[in-house]
């Protein structure tokens, strides 16, 4: 990668690769996504911008110009095939914004429930009944390693859905998750393809519905569907271990990894600008402990605004959460790996601070 940084923007020359798992056209698109991801990540830009232009780069063109995006212009200079992979060389004009959401907010904690297979009979070929659990581990690791806006809390065996918001809130409170991600694999069907008079191959689908729940309210905040396909390279009667490198390095495993990256980029796009709310978990006199720390981006000297939380029953008998801004501000005094301490700037109001109150990092100059 070569970089030539002018005053306000930079040109990035990047090579992206992707295996041919279903068609050359899809591989080309995935290779461009790979190059975009490398460039935006290196430039410190907003990864969510890649999702915004995902549909546009499926058009087979040499040049692309984008509006209302940090990625302004892209030129595809070279495309070639190499050992079953498509490799693209592109030049990208990027204007990273210093005020982008991922640079202004603390990282959000996210918990993953095990993705379920809706129709187990579709997993008979290969005996891949555990593919959802294996996919969840890969997705959690993808977020942990590559996300700019999230900290992965790993996986949980407990299931959540929109019919049980109180369960969502309980699991979130127990684990410290701001968001809980769950998913259902809706299609693992296969199709036989005739590649010649005697040569046959198997193409296998992967379709998934992904939902994200807010840990504070239990409400569903994201609902997206994904679908892709790839050649199934294993014998029809073989038993495939979906936790092994043999599976994940196969054409089908490569396709699942691409879906995993798409999910992560969509999470960045949908939730990066949502406010991060560290919570008061303890108070000792004029000092409180909050449940975010160094890995979430908390720094010594950060200024925070306190909000009181409470609950009430509405006219329909439903429990509701009430959040009210207080006159209390805090300054982060000590930072640890997963939590931090903050000093209350108005000692006479310290008694009003309760465990469960939340804070935010104001963007206006009064609290900087």
N, C-alpha and C positions, 0 to 999 in steps of 0.2 A: 504494500500500500504506500503510495506517495502522496504527500500533502504539500500544497502551496498556499499558505494562508494569507489572503489579502486583509484589508482593514475590517470588513464587516462580514465576510463570508469565506468559504474555502472550497476549492475543487478537490475532490477525492477520486483517485483512480483505484478501482477495486476489482478483484476477481471473485466471482461467486460460482459455486458448483452445486449440482444436484443430480442424483441418480435418475435414470429413466425407469420409473416404476409402473407407469401406465401409458404415457405417450410422450413424444418429444416436446410437444407444445407445453404440456404440464411441467416437464422437467425444465424447460426454458424459463417459465414463470417462477418456479421455485428457486432456480439459480439466481435470477434477478433479485428475488426476495432475500436470498442469502447475502448477496452483495450489498443490498440496501441495509440489511441488519448490521453488517460489519462496519459500514461507513457511518451510519447514524450512531451506533454504539461508541465508536472511536471518537466521533465529533462531540459526544456529550449531548446529543439531541434527544428529542422526545420519541421513544420507540413506538408510541401509539400512532405516530404519523404514518407508519408503514401500513397499518390496517386501513387508513383512510384512502390510500391510493392502490390498495390491493387489486381491485377490479380493473383499474385503468391499465395496469402493466400486463394484463392478459392479452391486450391487443398487440399483434406482431408488428412493431414499429422500431425504427432506429433511434428516434428522438421523442422525448416526452417533456411536456411543460406542465407544471402543477400550480394551481392557485390556492391561496390560504393554507399554505403548508411550509414547514421549515425546509422541506425538499423542494427546491424551485425548478430544477432542470436535470434531466438525465439523458445521457447519450450511450447507446449500446454500440461499442466499437468493434467487438469481435465475439463470435459464437463458434465453438467447435465441440466435437465429441471426443471423449478420451476414456477408454476402458469402461464403457457403459455409463459414463457420466456426461452431462452437458456442462460446459464451462463457458461463462460469459465474462467479458471485460467491459466494464462500464465506467463512465465519468459522471460524477454527481456534484451538483452545486447545492450546498447546504448552508442555511442561515440559522445556526442554533440560537434560540432565544434564551437569554439569561433569566427571564421571568417565567419560563415554562413551569408547569405545575410540578414536575418531578424534581425541580431544583428548589421549590419553595415549601414543599410539604415534607413531613417526616414519612418514612416508609410505613406502609400499612401491613399489618399482620394478616396472613391468609392461611386457612386450614382447608385441607382437601379430604373429602369423604371418598371411599372406594367407589370407582365407577362401576355400575352394574350392567350385566348383559341382560337385556329385556327378554330375549328368546334364546334360552340355553340350547335349544335344538340346533340353532344356527352355529353353535360353537363345536358341534360334534366333530367336524372335519378338523383334524389336528388336536382334538381334545383341548382347545384353548379356552376352557371355562374361566381361567384366571387372567385372561387378557385385560380385563377392566382394572383389576388390582395392579397388574404390572404397568399399565398405562398411567395410572394414578401416581405411581412412584416416579416414573419418568417425567410427568408433568410437574410434580412437586420439586424434583431436582432441577428441571429447566428454570422454574421461577427462582429457586434458591441461587442458582449460578448466574443467571442472565438478566433478571428483572431489575429495573431501576426504581420501581415504586413499591415493591412488595418484599416482605420477609416471609418465607415459607415456614409454617409451623409443622410441616410434615402431614401425615395422613392419620385419619381416625376411622375406626370400624363402624362408628355410629352413623345412621342415615338421617337425612333431614329432607323436609319438603315444605311447600307453602301452606299445607294444611295444619302444620304444627309450629307456629312462630315461637311459642314459648319454649319448645325443645331447642330450636335454633339458638335462642338467647341463652339458654342454660349451657349448651355446649360451648358457645362463644365465651361466656363468662368463665367457665372452667378452664379453658385453654388459652384465653387472652387473645382470641381471634377477632379482628374487626370484620372480616368477611369469611364466609364458608362457601367453598366451591363443591358442587356435586354434579354428577353426570350419569346419563343412561346411554348405553350402546344400543341403538335401535336397528342396526342392520349389519350382519356379518355374512350375508349370502354370497354365493360363488357362482360363476358362469364359466362354462368350458368354451375355449376359443380354438378354432381350427387354424393352425399355422402352416398347413401343408396337407398333403394326402394322408400322411400317417402321424404327423406331429401335432400334439394337443398341449395346450397350456390352460391354466386355471387363473381367472381374474377374480379377486375377492373384494367385496365392498367393505367399507367402514363408515358408518354413520353414527353420529353422537349428538345428543342434546345436552347442552351445558347450562347450568343455572348457578347464579351467585346470590347468596343471601347476606343481608346486613345483620351483623351480630348484635347490634344494639336494638333493632326494631323487629328482627325476624322476618322482615319483608324481602321479597325477591326483587333484586335490582338489575339483574342481567339474565337474559334468556336467549341463547344463540344455538344454531344448528350447524353442524359440520358434516361434510360428506366427501369422500375420496375413494379411490380404488387403486389396486396394485396387483401385479402378478403374484400369485401364491406359489412359491418355489419349492414347496415341500411335497413329498409323496402324499397322495390322497389318504392313505391308511396310516401314515406316520403319526406319532404322538409328539407334539411340539411343546417344549418348555418355554413359555413366554417370558421367563426371567433371565434367559441366557443371552450372551452376545450373539450366538448363532441366529437367534430370532431377530434381534434388533439390528443386526447388520444385513439382514436379508432385504429384498426389495419391499416386502410388506412392512417390515420393521422401520425402514427408512421413511415410508409414507406416514406411519404413525408418529414418528418423530417430527415430521413437518407439520402434522396436525397439532402436535403439542406446542410447537413454536407459534402457530397461528393463534392458539388459545391464549398463550402468554401475551402476545401482541394485542389481542382484543381486550384482555384485562387491563393492559396499559392504556389503551384507547378509551375504555369505558370508565375506569375508576381512578386514573392517576390524578384527576383534578378534584376528586372528592376529598373533603377535609379529613385530616387525620386527627383523631381525638384521644390523646393520652389520658389515662384515668388515674385518679388519686387512689392508691392502694394502702397507704398508711400516712398518719400524721403524728409528729412528735413536736409539740410546742409550735414553733414558728417554721418548722421544716416539714415538707411533705415528700413522699416517695411516689413517683409516677412509673407506669408499667412499660415505658419505652426507654431504650438506652442507646448505646453507641452504634449497634448494628442497624438501628432505625434512623440514624442521622442526627440524634440529639447531641448538642454541643454545649459545653460550659459557657454561660453567659447568655443563652437563649432567653428571650422574653416571652412569657406565656400569659394568656388571659383565661381566667377561671369561669366556668359555667356550672351553676347548681343543677343537679338532676333530681327529679321526683317522679312520682307515678300517681295516676288517678284513674277512676272508672268513669267511662263516658256514659251518655244517655242510653246506649244500647247494651251496657253492661260489659263492654270490652275494656281490658286494661290498656292504658296509654302511658307513654313516657313524656314527661315535660322537662324541657331544658331552658333555664333562664340565665341570662348573662348577669354576672356579679360585678362588684367594684374591685374585686381582688385581682391583682397581677402578681406574677411570680418570676423569679430569675433562677435559671438552672445553676446550681452550685457545684454539684458533683455528678459525674457520668460514669456508669458502669456498663458492662456488656449488654445486658438486657433490661436494665432499669436505670433510674437516675433520681437525684434529690434536687429539690427546688426550694428556695427561700421565699416566704410570703412577704411581699413588699409593704404591706399594710398590717403590722403586728396587731393592731386593735381589731382587725377583722378575722384573725386567725381562727377564732372559735366557730365561725360560720362555715368553715371548710369541712366537708364531710367526705368519708370514703365513698367512692362511686361518682363523685363530681368529675367533670371532664375539663380539659383545657384545649386551647387551640393556639397556633402560632400566628399572631396577627401580622398582616402584611402592610398595615398603615404605619406611618413614621412615628406615631406617638409611642409605640411600644418597641421600636427597634433600638 
